[in-house]
Amino acid sequence: MSDLSALLVWGVGNVLMGDDAVGCEVVRLLRERGVNATDCGTTPENHIATLKKNPPSTLIIVDATDMGLQPGSHALISLDKLDATLESSHGLPLSVLLAPFENSIETAVIGIQPLSLALGSPLSEVVADAARRVAEIIANGELANSQYLSPYAG
């Protein structure tokens, strides 16, 4: 996945809920590096029309995900596991939203373990560090390299 021109990254999260904003932070960092990235906030369903109109070959979704790991841990997870681990801060399940694209867009989901989802709190330092690491992995085209991200077995 070294062709960043065929890549779209969606950051999902709520900037008012502490570490839930980590997907949005990864998008901010990637945009600074010129990577095609969209801050979906809590409504990724609002961005489906863009996928239909101009589908990337690869979609990476980054979201805070309670995987029962140490805060700041990050892993590749399936859409089904993502849907099961979220505390429904988003609308429709992503697996349902993206089902029409399963044969045409390669999709990867990166979950980042939050420390705190407290209303009004900033991104914790450990999760901000994880956001920087994940942005670097994506921007350097290293997502497929298992030494950087391992699958979440949860």
Buried (B, 14 or more C-beta within 10 A) or exposed (E): BEEBEEBBBBBBBBBEBBBBBBBBBBBBBBBEEEBBBBBBBBEBBEBBEEBEEEBBEBBBBBBBBBBEBEBBBBBBBBBEBBBBBBEEBBEEBBBEBBEEBEEEBBBBBBBBBBBBBBEEBEBBEBBBEBBEBBBBBBBEEBBEEEEBBEEBEB
